[in-house]
Amino acid sequence: ITVKTSNQDPVTAAGEEGDSSPKEEPWETTLKTTMVDIEAGEFQGHKVSLWDLLYSRYIPEENRKELLELYQAGELTLEQVKTVVTTIVTRAAAAARAEPAAPVSAPRAEPAATEADPTALHGD
């Protein structure tokens, strides 16, 4: 029974999942297995695959397509893809973090000035 089960699995996998797993391109496997340490956004403190970074919300679809095409064609090395992707993600995450901070910091400045007034009165 064990032998039949182990024989069935590869046949089932090859027959049903032939379009996804077994036919994965080598370049795709490389991107999925190349892990990157990136200190940005939700990836901070985690090792993330280049594949996950490419398909994250920080990489616009047109950039992703262009990077993948250049990498597949051999015009970009793995290191170059890693550099470009981590740079884009780091900048996009920093920009996303900076945007909401701008409006919030303006109201904070006013209470700080108000808090200074009682101190001045107390000093008198």
N, C-alpha and C positions, 0 to 999 in steps of 0.2 A: 504494500500500500504506500509506504514512504517513497519507494522508487517511482511509482506511478505519479504521485503528487509532484515530486521534484521534476519529473519529465514533463508534466502538464504545464507547470508554471512558465518555463521558458517559451514553450509553444504558444501559450495564451498571451504572454507578454509580447512576443514577436508578432503574433497575428493581430492582436487588438491594439497594442500601443506602438505598432511599427512606425507610425507617423511622428511620434513624439520622442520617447526615450531612446530606443536603440539607434535611431538615425540622427541623433544630435550631432551637429557639426563640431569638429575639433576646436574651432575658434570660440564657439559658444560655450563648450565645456571649460575652456581656459578662462573665459570671463566669469563663469559661475564659480570656479575654484580659486581664482585669484582674490585673496582677502586683503582689505585695506583698512588701516586704522585712520579714522577721520573724526576730527573733533568739531562736528557741525550738526546742527539740528537734532533730529531724533536719533541720529547715528552716534552721537557723542558717547564715548566710552565703550563702543562695541566694534568688533571686527565685522566688516561688511564686504560682501562680494562686489566686484566691479559691476556684475550683472544687475544686482539689486540697486546700486547707485545709478546706473544708466536708466533703470526703469522707475526711479524715484520721482517724486513731484518736483524736484529741483531741476531736472533736465528736461527742457522743452523737447517735444516729439521730433521737430525738425533737426535739432542738434544731435539727438540720439541716432536718428536714421543716418545722418551724415557721418558721425563717428563710426558707426557699425560698418557702413559702406567702405570707408577709408581703411578700417582695420582689416576687413575681409579681403580687400584688394591688396593688402600688404603695404599700403602707403603710410600707415601708422604702426609703430611697434606697440607691444603691450605696455611698455613703460610710458610711451607718449599718451596712450589712451588713459592710463591711470592718472597721469599728471593733469590732463585736460578735464577729466571727469571730477577728480577731487577738487580742482580749482573752481569749476562751475558750481559744484555742490556747496563748497565753503562760502563762496561769494553770495550765492542765492540764499543760503541759510542766514548769513549775516544781514543781508538786505531785508529778509522777512522779519528778522528780529528787530531791526532798526526802525522799520515802518511804524508798527504800533507804539513804539517808545516815544516817537516825536510828539504826537498829540497828548500823550499822558504826561510828559515832562513839563509841558506848558502850564497846566493847572497846578502842578506840584510847586512851581516857582512862586505862585501867588500866596498859598498858605505859608510858605517859608517867610515871605515878607511880612505877613500878618503876625506870625509867631515872633518876629523880631520886635514888633511894636511893644508888646507887654514887657519884654525884657528891658527895653529902653525906659519905659515908665517905672519899672521896678528899680532900675538903676538910679533914678532921680530920687 
